Amino acid sequence: MKKNIIKIASALIFAALVAGGAVAAPAKKNASDGTVKIVTDIFPVYDWVREITKNSAAKIDLTLLLDNGVDLHSYQPAVADVAKIAECNFFVYVGGESEGWMDDACKEIKNKNSVVLKLLDSLGDAAKEEEVVEGMEADHDHESAGEHHHEHESAGEHHHEHGEDEEGPEYDEHIWLSVKNAKILCNTIAEKIAEIDPKNAQTYRANAAAYNAKLSILDAQYQKIVDAASKKTVLFGDRFPFRYLVDDYGLSYYAAFVGCSAETEASFKTILFLAKKVDELGIPAVLTIEKSDGKIAKTIIKNTKAKNQKILTLDSMQSTTSNDVKKGVTYLSIMTKNADVLKSALQ
């Protein structure tokens, strides 16, 4: 149901934008001054491109589309957004269910010179289906899991075409919250930019290699934290966009909602289930994501025996803006802070 609603809403939004004259005539591949115009959807993708293109001899005009602090689940495009996509040389975006209007924009804009990269598709079999675990509030189109599970099918059992089957599975779009995914995606992005600007291909590939070395160090840091942890389960009194991260390191999880849920209130049944899990497993902290009011987490803690658990926040980077970038915030800095939070949550 959620998938169909999003698709219908996206189609209506895009139709209204087109009717309003948002789609401009196709732009040339490069401006006369050699500028390469790149548009990204969310901050993590923007930051990856920024790292890959730094010190390029070409003039890079980089745009962060979702730059108003609203996450991709509730973002409403403006006419200018579609126009930016129409005019760019390279559009790179996550491509999950929340960005259906971007899919429509890419299909309808006839710019033969623009290059489009949908990152979720580029992951192939590494993309994970959304799952509902025991105790989680589910949308009406999901069936209750019945029991907590992490017995995902092997890569060879995944057969999917994202977005083509109305009744098909919904994929977890929070692919950037995996350092391992980030390495794959950065290499893919670098190769696409190298195709657009072959004169500076060596720079883009070298930057990607240097950045991947930093990602590998961070990946090892996460693994070290998990290996040394006394707990191997995290519990979220919130939406849960960190599926890729916990799967990377073999952690189990419980949560109030799936990552893309629009719900803000949890049933008392869910609250009691999560509180019981905190007690049973001796979980020291209830996690939330950025911008959470913490109400669900506080209610869970009030219903535990000890009532003394901490509330910690993991940053999913869905509200990070270019103003934060100016202050020195990067993908690596946020994921490093997340590692420190995870360490506390697993002690």
C-alpha positions as CSV (number, residue, x, y, z in Angstrom):
1,M,0.0,0.0,0.0
2,K,2.7,2.4,1.0
3,K,4.6,1.8,-2.3
4,N,1.4,2.5,-4.4
5,I,0.6,5.7,-2.5
6,I,4.1,7.0,-3.0
7,K,4.1,6.2,-6.7
8,I,0.7,7.9,-7.2
9,A,1.8,10.9,-5.2
10,S,5.1,11.1,-7.1
11,A,3.4,11.0,-10.4
12,L,0.9,13.7,-9.4
13,I,3.7,15.9,-8.1
14,F,5.8,15.5,-11.2
15,A,2.8,16.1,-13.5
16,A,2.1,19.3,-11.7
17,L,5.7,20.4,-12.0
18,V,5.8,19.7,-15.7
19,A,2.6,21.5,-16.2
20,G,4.1,24.4,-14.4
21,G,6.9,24.6,-16.9
22,A,9.6,23.0,-14.8
23,V,11.2,21.0,-17.5
24,A,13.6,23.1,-19.5
25,A,15.2,22.4,-22.9
26,P,18.1,19.9,-22.8
27,A,21.3,21.4,-21.5
28,K,24.6,21.0,-23.2
29,K,26.9,18.4,-21.6
30,N,29.4,21.1,-20.5
31,A,29.0,24.8,-20.3
32,S,31.3,26.9,-22.5
33,D,33.6,27.4,-19.5
34,G,34.0,23.7,-19.0
35,T,31.8,23.5,-15.9
36,V,30.6,20.0,-14.9
37,K,27.2,20.4,-13.3
38,I,26.4,17.7,-10.7
39,V,23.2,17.4,-8.7
40,T,22.9,15.0,-5.7
41,D,19.9,14.2,-3.6
42,I,21.0,13.9,0.0
43,F,24.1,14.9,2.1
44,P,26.0,11.7,2.1
45,V,26.0,11.5,-1.7
46,Y,26.9,15.2,-1.9
47,D,29.8,14.7,0.4
48,W,31.1,11.6,-1.5
49,V,31.0,13.6,-4.8
50,R,32.7,16.5,-3.1
51,E,35.6,14.2,-2.0
52,I,35.9,12.5,-5.4
53,T,36.0,15.8,-7.4
54,K,38.3,17.9,-5.1
55,N,41.3,19.4,-6.8
56,S,39.9,18.6,-10.3
57,A,41.1,20.9,-13.1
58,A,37.5,21.1,-14.2
59,K,35.1,23.5,-12.7
60,I,32.7,21.5,-10.6
61,D,29.2,23.0,-9.9
62,L,27.9,20.7,-7.2
63,T,24.3,21.0,-5.9
64,L,22.7,19.4,-2.8
65,L,19.0,19.1,-3.7
66,L,17.5,18.2,-0.3
67,D,19.1,21.1,1.5
68,N,16.4,22.4,3.8
69,G,16.7,19.9,6.7
70,V,13.7,17.8,5.7
71,D,14.5,14.2,5.3
72,L,13.8,12.3,2.0
73,H,10.7,10.6,3.4
74,S,8.8,13.9,3.7
75,Y,10.5,16.1,1.0
76,Q,8.3,17.8,-1.5
77,P,10.1,19.0,-4.7
78,A,9.8,22.5,-6.1
79,V,9.8,23.5,-9.7
80,A,13.4,24.6,-9.3
81,D,14.4,21.1,-8.3
82,V,13.3,19.5,-11.5
83,A,14.9,22.3,-13.5
84,K,18.2,21.6,-11.8
85,I,18.0,18.0,-12.8
86,A,17.2,19.0,-16.3
87,E,20.2,21.3,-16.6
88,C,22.9,19.1,-15.0
89,N,25.5,16.8,-16.6
90,F,25.3,14.2,-13.8
91,F,22.4,13.4,-11.5
92,V,23.2,10.9,-8.7
93,Y,20.6,9.9,-6.2
94,V,19.7,7.0,-3.9
95,G,16.5,6.0,-5.8
96,G,14.4,4.5,-3.0
97,E,10.6,4.5,-2.7
98,S,10.7,8.0,-1.2
99,E,12.2,9.4,-4.3
100,G,9.7,8.3,-6.9
101,W,9.3,11.8,-8.3
102,M,13.0,11.7,-9.1
103,D,12.5,8.5,-11.1
104,D,9.8,10.2,-13.0
105,A,11.9,13.3,-13.6
106,C,14.7,11.2,-15.1
107,K,12.3,9.3,-17.4
108,E,10.5,12.4,-18.7
109,I,13.4,14.8,-19.2
110,K,14.8,14.3,-22.7
111,N,18.4,15.3,-22.2
112,K,20.5,12.9,-24.1
113,N,23.8,14.3,-22.7
114,S,22.9,13.9,-19.0
115,V,24.1,10.9,-17.0
116,V,21.9,9.5,-14.3
117,L,23.1,7.2,-11.5
118,K,20.5,5.5,-9.3
119,L,22.6,4.1,-6.4
120,L,20.1,1.6,-5.1
121,D,20.1,-0.1,-8.4
122,S,23.9,0.0,-8.7
123,L,24.2,-2.1,-5.5
124,G,22.4,-5.0,-7.2
125,D,22.0,-8.0,-4.9
126,A,23.5,-6.1,-2.0
127,A,20.3,-4.1,-1.7
128,K,18.2,-5.4,1.1
129,E,14.4,-5.7,1.3
130,E,12.7,-3.8,4.1
131,E,11.9,-6.3,6.9
132,V,9.5,-6.3,9.9
133,V,10.9,-7.9,13.0
134,E,9.1,-9.2,16.1
135,G,7.4,-6.4,18.1
136,M,7.7,-3.8,15.3
137,E,4.8,-1.6,14.3
138,A,4.1,-2.5,10.7
139,D,2.4,-0.7,7.9
140,H,-0.8,-2.4,6.7
141,D,0.9,-3.9,3.7
142,H,3.4,-5.7,5.8
143,E,2.8,-9.0,7.6
144,S,4.0,-9.3,11.2
145,A,7.3,-11.2,11.3
146,G,6.1,-13.4,14.1
147,E,9.6,-13.8,15.4
148,H,12.8,-11.8,15.3
149,H,14.8,-12.9,12.3
150,H,18.0,-12.1,10.5
151,E,18.0,-15.1,8.2
152,H,18.1,-13.1,5.0
153,E,18.4,-15.0,1.8
154,S,21.8,-15.3,0.2
155,A,22.9,-12.9,-2.6
156,G,22.2,-15.7,-5.1
157,E,18.6,-15.9,-4.0
158,H,17.9,-12.2,-4.7
159,H,16.2,-11.6,-8.0
160,H,14.8,-8.1,-8.4
161,E,14.2,-5.1,-10.7
162,H,13.8,-2.1,-8.5
163,G,10.6,-0.2,-9.0
164,E,9.3,-2.3,-11.9
165,D,6.9,-4.7,-10.0
166,E,4.0,-3.0,-8.3
167,E,3.5,-6.0,-6.0
168,G,7.2,-6.6,-5.6
169,P,9.3,-6.1,-2.4
170,E,10.2,-2.7,-1.0
171,Y,13.9,-2.1,-0.6
172,D,15.5,-0.4,2.3
173,E,16.8,2.9,0.8
174,H,19.2,3.8,3.6
175,I,22.1,2.4,1.7
176,W,24.5,5.1,2.8
177,L,24.5,4.0,6.4
178,S,26.9,1.2,5.6
179,V,30.6,2.1,5.3
180,K,31.0,-1.1,3.2
181,N,28.3,0.2,0.8
182,A,30.0,3.6,0.7
183,K,33.2,2.1,-0.7
184,I,31.3,0.4,-3.5
185,L,29.2,3.5,-4.3
186,C,32.1,5.9,-4.3
187,N,33.9,3.8,-6.9
188,T,30.8,3.7,-9.0
189,I,30.4,7.5,-8.7
190,A,34.0,8.1,-9.6
191,E,33.8,6.0,-12.7
192,K,30.7,7.8,-13.9
193,I,32.3,11.2,-13.4
194,A,35.4,10.0,-15.2
195,E,33.2,9.1,-18.2
196,I,31.7,12.6,-18.2
197,D,35.1,14.3,-17.8
198,P,37.7,11.9,-19.1
199,K,40.4,14.6,-19.0
200,N,40.4,14.5,-15.2
201,A,39.6,10.8,-14.8
202,Q,42.9,10.1,-13.1
203,T,42.1,12.7,-10.4
204,Y,38.6,11.3,-9.7
205,R,39.9,7.7,-9.4
206,A,42.8,8.7,-7.2
207,N,40.5,10.7,-4.9
208,A,38.1,7.7,-4.7
209,A,41.0,5.4,-3.8
210,A,42.2,7.8,-1.1
211,Y,38.7,8.2,0.3
212,N,38.1,4.5,0.3
213,A,41.2,4.0,2.4
214,K,39.7,6.2,5.0
215,L,36.4,4.3,4.8
216,S,38.3,1.0,5.3
217,I,39.9,2.4,8.5
218,L,36.4,3.3,9.8
219,D,35.0,0.0,8.7
220,A,37.7,-1.7,10.8
221,Q,36.9,0.6,13.7
222,Y,33.3,-0.6,13.7
223,Q,34.3,-4.2,13.5
224,K,36.6,-3.7,16.5
225,I,33.9,-2.1,18.5
226,V,31.4,-5.0,17.8
227,D,34.1,-7.7,18.5
228,A,34.8,-6.2,21.9
229,A,31.2,-5.5,22.8
230,S,29.5,-7.4,25.6
231,K,26.1,-6.9,23.9
232,K,25.2,-7.8,20.3
233,T,21.8,-6.3,20.1
234,V,20.6,-2.7,19.7
235,L,17.1,-1.4,20.4
236,F,15.5,1.6,18.8
237,G,12.6,3.5,20.2
238,D,12.2,5.1,16.8
239,R,12.3,4.5,13.1
240,F,15.1,2.1,12.2
241,P,17.2,3.2,9.1
242,F,20.3,1.4,10.2
243,R,19.6,-2.1,8.8
244,Y,22.6,-2.1,6.6
245,L,24.9,-1.1,9.4
246,V,23.8,-3.7,11.8
247,D,23.9,-6.4,9.2
248,D,27.4,-5.4,8.2
249,Y,28.7,-6.4,11.7
250,G,26.3,-9.2,12.6
251,L,24.3,-7.3,15.2
252,S,20.6,-8.1,16.0
253,Y,18.0,-5.3,16.5
254,Y,14.6,-4.5,17.7
255,A,12.8,-1.3,16.8
256,A,9.4,0.5,17.0
257,F,9.1,1.1,13.3
258,V,10.7,0.2,10.0
259,G,13.1,2.8,8.5
260,C,10.7,4.4,6.1
261,S,7.7,4.5,8.4
262,A,5.8,7.7,8.7
263,E,4.4,6.7,12.1
264,T,5.2,8.7,15.2
265,E,3.2,6.9,17.8
266,A,3.8,3.4,19.0
267,S,1.1,1.2,20.4
268,F,1.3,0.2,24.1
269,K,1.8,-3.4,22.9
270,T,5.0,-2.3,21.1
271,I,6.2,-0.3,24.0
272,L,5.8,-3.2,26.4
273,F,7.5,-5.6,24.0
274,L,10.5,-3.4,23.6
275,A,10.7,-2.7,27.4
276,K,10.6,-6.4,28.0
277,K,13.5,-7.0,25.6
278,V,15.5,-4.3,27.3
279,D,15.0,-6.2,30.6
280,E,15.7,-9.7,29.1
281,L,18.8,-8.7,27.3
282,G,20.2,-6.2,29.8
283,I,20.3,-3.5,27.1
284,P,22.0,-0.4,28.5
285,A,20.6,2.2,26.1
286,V,17.5,2.9,23.9
287,L,18.5,4.5,20.6
288,T,16.8,7.2,18.6
289,I,17.6,9.0,15.4
290,E,18.3,12.7,14.9
291,K,15.4,15.1,15.4
292,S,13.5,12.6,17.6
293,D,11.6,14.0,20.5
294,G,12.5,10.9,22.4
295,K,9.0,10.3,23.7
296,I,8.9,6.6,22.6
297,A,12.3,6.0,24.1
298,K,11.4,7.6,27.4
299,T,8.2,5.6,27.6
300,I,10.1,2.3,26.9
301,I,12.5,3.1,29.7
302,K,9.7,4.0,32.1
303,N,8.3,0.5,31.5
304,T,11.5,-1.4,32.2
305,K,12.4,-2.8,35.6
306,A,15.6,-0.6,36.1
307,K,14.3,2.5,34.5
308,N,17.8,3.8,34.2
309,Q,18.8,3.2,30.6
310,K,20.4,5.9,28.6
311,I,18.9,7.5,25.5
312,L,21.5,7.7,22.7
313,T,21.1,9.1,19.2
314,L,22.5,7.8,16.0
315,D,22.6,10.2,13.1
316,S,21.1,9.0,9.8
317,M,22.3,12.2,8.0
318,Q,18.8,12.8,6.5
319,S,18.7,16.3,8.0
320,T,22.3,17.4,7.3
321,T,22.5,20.6,5.1
322,S,25.1,22.6,3.3
323,N,25.3,24.9,6.3
324,D,26.5,21.9,8.3
325,V,29.1,21.3,5.6
326,K,30.4,24.8,6.0
327,K,30.9,24.0,9.7
328,G,33.1,21.1,8.8
329,V,30.6,18.2,9.0
330,T,31.4,15.3,6.7
331,Y,30.1,11.8,6.1
332,L,33.2,10.5,7.9
333,S,32.8,12.7,10.9
334,I,29.2,11.7,11.4
335,M,29.9,8.0,10.9
336,T,32.8,8.2,13.4
337,K,30.5,9.8,16.0
338,N,27.9,7.0,15.2
339,A,30.6,4.5,16.0
340,D,31.2,6.0,19.4
341,V,27.5,6.0,20.1
342,L,27.3,2.3,19.0
343,K,30.1,1.5,21.4
344,S,28.2,3.0,24.3
345,A,25.0,1.2,23.3
346,L,26.7,-2.2,23.2
347,Q,28.6,-2.0,26.5
